[in-house]
């Protein structure tokens, strides 16, 4: 799965009879990684310099002789082998980032392209610069923010590649801006036809992103009924052959949850059932994944295990949330305008109920405590004291050896990783108040496997976050209405007069409806 690591451990198999076969496979899939060894005194190159008769290694030798080891022409070995371009033409193409990006976009559309690992790594690298640029300008008007992609040369396909290869870095608003431009520039009659024109390159990633950012409905709306059915079949087929099969299963669950019509949900369920039945006697890994997905998504689900898991997530586990008779929370705020506003509204939400909650100022952070009922302590750094506040709280929890039962992230999505990396296994509830927080569930569960997660699929807002956090804490303090459905109903009532907040609250997902998290929990429980 990682060619660079394989090459670093060459000594482990350098005397094996299969060593040339392995190196030839690396040359086929990741030629750029292997090229770094050419012209050196490394045993790999010393073995290969006089070797002949291995197709992919032979073309690498040809490229090295003409342009040396520092050229990225090795990525285009597919076209060189087929006589479509010369080595010097390949070298010229790869010397310009813009020209190379557009060339690789076209190459990636083709079937059975060799050098795919190197091509994918290069596209990921090339996508980062424009995605970062759009991210950095998130407070600017769209004409300024998206200027880098608002050119006549930037096609719908180019935008698609930026979204799927920039997945790890893209902000919610960045994705939505690129998506809308892609849809406007698309020349194909249907979005299914467009995916095929892109060679179905990372199509699961794209559909997952659409589900996460609430654009899936508009994307599949431009498909015929047959095309939707075909797409759903392709989505669920072959999960067991993928490296990140659990992550893909989570994506399927998320996609299902984002479908708006029962007809589309039924199509996906039918595709899933069909594929599951074909795997019953074939592959144990596939059987487990598909069976779990089928249990979760089919309307006549009779799985006692899944029903129990969903029921457990509906209620707040008061025993786990009050370790030693006290609930401890940490709320993260960050030092920008959004953080200042969120912190101010957060403090006001508790200050206006001073008969129930006290606020103690500790300089760089505050402690909010319940005055009556169950003991709840909320530690929150001041937004304008982000660094000192977070450092002091981290040291305090470490000294007390008592880590938060509840972790709340407030702020933009690009700060979420910083919050998540502080989460410990003691966290039983994690509330991600940022835009697109739902995309981080897999990461959260790596740090806190038993956490119930609340997150938004699209835009997080302080108007929802404040109400959600206050009513959640009132449920903890009083011990009444301590289930997510009751909390959800109360928040819904509070935000209904605010049209924007009410609309955005619909994109917040409570723990018992977080299909991706349920899939992860149950899959790990079955191992």
N, C-alpha and C positions, 0 to 999 in steps of 0.2 A: 504493500500500500504506500510505502514511502521509499522511492528509489534512492534518494540521497543517503538514507540510513543503510540500505542494502549495500551500497558501494563502500561506505565507511567500514562495513564488517566483511570486506572482501577476504581478509586474511582467514576468516572462518571457513571459507570454502575454496580457497585458491588452488588447492590440490585435487579438488573433486573433478570427476570426469565431465560433469555437467556445467562447469564454470563458464565455458564459452557460450553455451546455450543461454545461461542466465544473463550474461553481458549482452548478448544479441537481443534478448527481450527488453533489456533496459534501453538499448539503442533504438528499438522499435517504439517504445512508449515514452521514454524520457531522454531523448538524445542530448538536450541541453545540459542535463546534469552530468552525463557521461563525458561530454566535451571538455569539462573543466579539468579532466585528468590528462588530456592530450598535450604532448610536448613537455611533460614533466618527467620526473624520475620515479613517479609512483609505480608500484608493481602492476597496477591495472594497465597503464599505458605501455609499460615494457612488455607485457604479455601480448598486447594487441597490435603493436606497430608492424609486426611482420606476419600477422595472421590474415589468411584469406579464406574465402568460401562461405562466409556468413553474411547474408544479404544486407542486413541493416548496419553491421559493423563495416562492411566494405564501402557503403556510401558515406559513412562518417569519415573514413580515411580519405576519401576523395575530397570531401569538403575541407578537412583539416589541411590538406596539401595546398589547396587554392587560397583559402582565406584565414587560416590559423584557428586557434582554439577560442579566441575571444569573440568571434562572430556569432550572432544569433541565427545565422543561416541554417544551422543544424535543425532548427524547428521546422523548416520547410523541406525536410528530407523526403516527404511524401511526393511533393511536386517535382523535386529533383530526380527521384527514382523513376518517375513516370515520363521524364523528358519534357515536362511542361514549362520549366524554367531552368536556367543555368545556375551554377553555384554563385557566380558573380552577380546575377540578377537577384538571387535570394539574399545575398549579402547587402545589396543596395536597398532592397525593400526594408530589411530589418534595422537599417541605420536611422530611419525616421520613425518616431513613435506614432505619429498620425497615420502614416502610410502602412506601418506594420499593423496597427490596430484594425484598420479597415480590411487589410488583407487577411488577417486571422479570423475576423468576423465571417468573411466569405468562405474561408477554408473550413471553419467549424461547422458550416451547414452541410458539408459533404459526409457521406456515410463511409465508415471504415477508414477514417483518416489515421495515419500513423503519427507518432509523436504527440499523441493526445494529451499526455500528462504535462509535457512542457508547454504546449499551446494553452492549456487551461491555466497553468500557473502564470504565464505571461499575460493572458487576458485579465486575470485577477489583478495583477500588478498595474496594467494599463488602465483598468477601470477605476482604480483608487483615486487617481489625480482629479478627474472631473467630478467624481462623487464627493470627494472631500471639498472641492471648490464650491459645489452647490450646497453642501452641508454648512460650510463656514459662513455663507451669506444668508443663513436662514432668517435673519431679521430684516433683510432687504426686500424690496418689492420684486415680484417675479421677473420683470423685465431685466433687472440687474442680476438677480440670483441665477437665472437659467440662461443667461447670455451665452455661456460656453457651449450649450447644446442647441441654441436657437439659431442655427445656421442652415442654409439650404443643403449642405453636404451631410448633415446628421440625419440619418434615415431612421425609420421606425425600428429596423433591425439593430442599429447601433444603440438606440436607447434601451432596447430589450437586453442586449449584452451588458450594458452598464448596470441594469437592475439585478440581473441574475449573478453576475460576477462581483458586484459590489454589495452583495447581500449582507455581509458581516459589518459593513460600515454605514449603510444608508439610513438616514433618518426617515421617519414617517412622512413628513412633508416633502422630503426630497423624492421619495418613491412616488408619491401622488402626483407631483409635478412632472416627473419623467413619464409616468404611466399615461397621464392625460395627453401629453405630447405624442407619445407612441400611438395611442388610439387615433389621434387626429391625422397622423402622417401615414397610417397603415393603408396600403394600396390594395391588399387582398380583400375579397368579398366577405370572408369570414375570419374570425380569430383562430379557428382551428386550422384553416388553410395557412394562416400566417405562421403558426407554430411549426407546421410542416415545412414551410419555406425556410425556417430557421434550423431545419434538420432536427427538430425536437430537442435542441440543445438545452439541457438543464430545465426541461419543461416542468418537472415536479417542483423545482425550486421556485419557478415563476408562479405557478398556480398556488403554491403555499404562501407566497408573498401576497398574492391577490386576496387570499383568504384572510391573512393577517391584517391587511390594510383595507378590508371591506370594499374591494373592487371586483371581487369574483363574480358577483351578479352581473355587472355591466360587461365583463369579459365574456362570459358564456352566453349572454344575451345575443351576441353576434355570431351564434352558431345554430345550425339546424338541429333538429331533434336527434338525427342519426349521428351528427358530429359530436354532440354532447355525450351520447352513449359510448362512442368510440374513444373519446378523451378519458372518460371515467374508467374504461377497461384498461387503457394504457397506463393510467395512474396507479392502479392496484396490481398490475401484473409484474411479476419479477422482483418483488420487494426482497425476497430472501437472497437474491444474488447481489444486492447492493451492500457496500461496506457499512453504511450508517442505516441499517434496516430499521432499527427501533425509532430513530429520528424520522424516517420516512413514514413509519406507521403513525407516529404522532401527527405528521403533516396530513395524512389521509383523514384522521379524526377531525383535525382543524378544518380541513376543506369541507368535510361533510357538515360540520356545525355552521359553516358560513353559507351553505346553499339555502336559498330563500323559499324555493317551491318544493312541495312534497313530491312532484313528478321527478325533479332532478335528484332528490334524495333517494327515491326509489330506484332510479337508474344506477346510482353509485352502489346501493345495497345489492342490486341484482348482479352487478359486475363482481362485487366482492364475494358473494356466495358462489358464483360460478368458478372463480379462481380458487377459492378455498377448497371446493370439492375436487378440483384437479390436483391439489397438493396433499390430500389426505394420506396417500401412500408413497409420496415422492420424497419429501424433504421435511425433517422434523422441525427445523428452524422456521421454515415457511408455514408449516402446519400450525405451530404455536402462534405466530404473528397473525395469520389470517383468521384463525379461530377466535382470538381475542378481539380483533377488529369486528368480526361478524357478530359476536356476542354484544358488543357495545353499540353497534350501529343498526342492527336489525330491529324492526318495530316490535317483533314478537319475542324480544329478549327475555329468556327465563333463567338467566344465569344468577344463581343465588349469590355467588361471589361478587359479581359486579353490582348487583342491587345493594348488597351489604356495604360495598365500598362507597357508592354514591350516597347511601343513607348516612354513613359515618361523616362524610364531608359536609352534609347539610347542617350539622350541629357544631357548635363550638365545644371542643373537648375541655371543659372547665378544669378537670383534674390536671391535665398536661399544661394548660395555660397558667395555672397558679401553682408553680413549683414552690414548695415551702410556704404555701398560703399567700403568695404575692405574685402578681403579674408584672413583668418588667418588659418595657418596650424601648426601642430606639428608632427615632425618626430622623431621616437624613435630609438636610437642606443644603443648597449650593449657592455660591456667591455670584449671582447674576440678577438681573431685574426680575426674572421669573421667580427665582428663589426668594428674593426679598418680599415680593408680593404674596407668595405662598406662605411664607413664614408668618407674615403679619396677619393674614386671614386665619391661619391655624391657631395662633395665640388668641385672637379675638373669639373664635368658636368656643374656647374653654373659659376665657375671661368673662364672657357674658353669662356664664353659669357658675359664678364664683361661690354660690352656696353648696355646690356639689364638688367643685374642683379648686385646688389651690395651685398657684404658680410661684416657684422659687427661682430667683435669678442667681445663677452661679458664675456670672461673668461672660464666659464664652458659650455657655449652654444654659438651658432651663430644665427644671424638673417639675412636671405636672403630676399632682397626686390627688387621688380620690379622697374626699372629706368624710364620706360615709359609705356603707356597704362594703363590698369586697375591696381588698387593697390592690390598687393599680398605680404603677409608677411609670411615667413617660419621660424619657430623656431625649431632648432634642437640641442639637447644636443651633446656634443663631446663624442665619444665612450669611450675614456679613462677617461672621467669625468662623467660616467653614473649616479652615485648616486647623486652627487652634482648638476649636470646639470638638471636631472629630478625633483629634489626637488625644485630648484629655478624656473623652468618653471611652475610647479604646483602652487607654491605660487604666481607667476606673473599673471597667468590666473585667479586665485581666487580673487586677489586684483582688477584686471581690470573688473571682472565679465564679461569677454569676453572669451568664450571657443572656441576651434578650430572648424572650418567648415570642415577641412580635417584632418584626422589622418592617418599617414603612419607608419607601423611597418617594421623595418629593423632588421634582425637577425634571429637566429635559431628559430625553431617552439616552443621550450620549453620556450622561452621568451614571446611568443604571448599572453598568459593569462595576464601577467603583463601589456602589452600595452592595451589590451581590457578592463581591469577593470578601466582604466582612461577615457575611452570614455564617452562623455556626449550626451544627446539627440540632441544637436546642430550640431553634426557631420553629414554632408550630403554626404560625400564620405569617405570611409575607404579603404585603400590599404594595403593588407597583403602581404608583400614581402618575407615571410618565406616559407619554404618547407611545403606543405600540408595545406596552409592557408585556403583553401576552406572548410576544416573540421570545421572551427570556425564561419561559417556564422550565425548559430543559436544564438551563444553567442553574436556576434556583434549586432544583431538585438534586443537582449534583452536590450542593453544599448542605442542603437541609432536606433529606429524602422524605420526611414525613410531613412537610409543610403544606398547609392549605393555602392556595395562592389566589389572590384577587388581582385582576389586571384589566386594562382596556385594550381592545383590539385596534383602536384608532387614536383619537385625541383625548389625552388626559387633561382634566381641568380642575382648578382649585375649588370651583363651586360644587363639583361632585365630591372631590376628595375630602373636603372639610366636613360635609354632611356624613359621608360614609365613615370616616374615622371617628367622628363624634358619636354616632349611633352605635358603632361597633364597641366603643369604649363604655357607653352607657349600658350596653348588654352585659359587658364584663363586670361593671361596677354593681349593677343591681341583681345580676343573675337571672334577669327576666328577658324573655324574647331572645334567648341566646342561640338562635339559629339564623343562617344566612337568608332564608326566605323572609323572615320577619324583618331583619335589618334592611333587606332590599326594598320591602314594601314601605318602610318608614322613609328611606332616602328618596324613593320615587315620589312620595307625597310632598316632601320638602322641596324638590327641584322642579315639580310640575309647572309652577308659575314662570319659571325661567326657560323659555323655549330652547335656547342653545344648550343649556345644561341638561335639560330633559332629553334632548336628542342624543347628546354625547353619553349620557348614562346608559343608554341602550347598548352601547358598545362595551360596557364593563361586564366582565364574566365572573360570576361567583364560583367558589371552589367546586361545588357539586355539579356545575355545568361545564367545567374545564375538562373537556374530553381528552385533550393531550396529556394532562397530568394523570388522569385516571388510567390511561393506556400504560404510561411509564410505571406507575405503582403496581398494576396488576402483572405486567410482564416480569418485573423484577421479583415479585412475590412467587412467580411460577418457576423461577430458575432454581 
